[in-house]
Amino acid sequence: MRSRLHELAALSESGVVTYFFQRQWSGGDFFTKSAMLLHWWPKVREHMNSAPKGSCWEIPFQWTWKDLSDVTADPKAIKEKKR
């Protein structure tokens, strides 16, 4: 979904705060993904309270804490790609 700029634009315009998983999440087994999600959930939940409406964020696939990456689509890039 992140590569489909028109879908990101629709999410952003609707005001929904969206969270994506980093690509490495797809390589983990069920137990690893479950543990990682439980580990990250408090930080994501806290982040939801302050995230700007319509923003998109990426959850890293690592155990150590770090900031979530802002992956919100640039509206200018979406308009240029449509041309």
C-alpha positions as CSV (number, residue, x, y, z in Angstrom):
1,M,0.0,0.0,0.0
2,R,2.9,2.4,0.7
3,S,3.9,2.4,-2.9
4,R,0.4,3.3,-4.1
5,L,0.5,7.1,-3.6
6,H,-3.2,7.6,-4.4
7,E,-4.1,5.2,-1.5
8,L,-1.8,7.1,0.9
9,A,-3.4,10.3,-0.3
10,A,-6.9,9.0,0.4
11,L,-5.9,8.0,3.9
12,S,-4.2,11.3,4.5
13,E,-7.1,13.3,3.2
14,S,-9.6,11.4,5.4
15,G,-7.6,12.3,8.5
16,V,-6.9,8.8,9.5
17,V,-3.5,8.2,11.3
18,T,-2.0,5.1,9.7
19,Y,0.7,2.7,10.9
20,F,2.6,0.4,8.6
21,F,5.1,-2.3,9.4
22,Q,8.6,-2.2,8.1
23,R,9.2,-4.8,5.3
24,Q,11.3,-7.0,7.6
25,W,8.1,-7.8,9.6
26,S,7.0,-10.1,6.7
27,G,10.1,-12.3,7.3
28,G,9.4,-13.0,11.0
29,D,7.5,-16.1,12.3
30,F,4.3,-15.8,14.2
31,F,5.9,-15.8,17.6
32,T,8.5,-13.2,16.7
33,K,5.9,-10.9,15.2
34,S,3.6,-11.3,18.2
35,A,6.4,-10.5,20.6
36,M,7.5,-7.5,18.6
37,L,4.0,-6.1,18.3
38,L,3.4,-6.5,22.0
39,H,6.7,-4.8,22.7
40,W,6.0,-1.9,20.4
41,W,2.3,-1.5,21.3
42,P,2.8,0.9,24.2
43,K,4.9,3.3,22.1
44,V,2.5,3.1,19.2
45,R,-0.5,3.8,21.5
46,E,1.3,6.8,23.1
47,H,2.2,8.0,19.6
48,M,-1.5,7.9,18.5
49,N,-2.4,10.6,20.9
50,S,0.1,13.1,19.4
51,A,0.3,12.1,15.7
52,P,-1.1,14.7,13.3
53,K,-4.3,13.8,11.6
54,G,-3.7,12.2,8.2
55,S,-0.1,11.2,8.9
56,C,1.4,7.8,8.1
57,W,4.1,6.1,10.2
58,E,6.3,3.0,10.0
59,I,6.9,0.6,12.9
60,P,10.5,-0.7,12.8
61,F,11.3,-4.4,13.1
62,Q,13.8,-4.2,15.9
63,W,13.6,-4.7,19.6
64,T,15.4,-1.5,20.6
65,W,13.3,1.6,20.9
66,K,13.6,4.3,18.3
67,D,11.3,6.9,16.8
68,L,8.6,5.8,14.3
69,S,9.4,6.9,10.8
70,D,7.1,9.4,9.2
71,V,6.1,7.9,5.8
72,T,3.3,10.4,5.0
73,A,3.0,10.8,1.2
74,D,4.0,14.2,-0.1
75,P,0.9,15.7,-1.9
76,K,3.1,17.4,-4.5
77,A,4.6,14.0,-5.5
78,I,1.2,12.5,-5.8
79,K,0.0,15.2,-8.2
80,E,3.2,15.0,-10.3
81,K,2.9,11.2,-10.6
82,K,-0.7,11.5,-11.9
83,R,0.5,13.6,-14.9
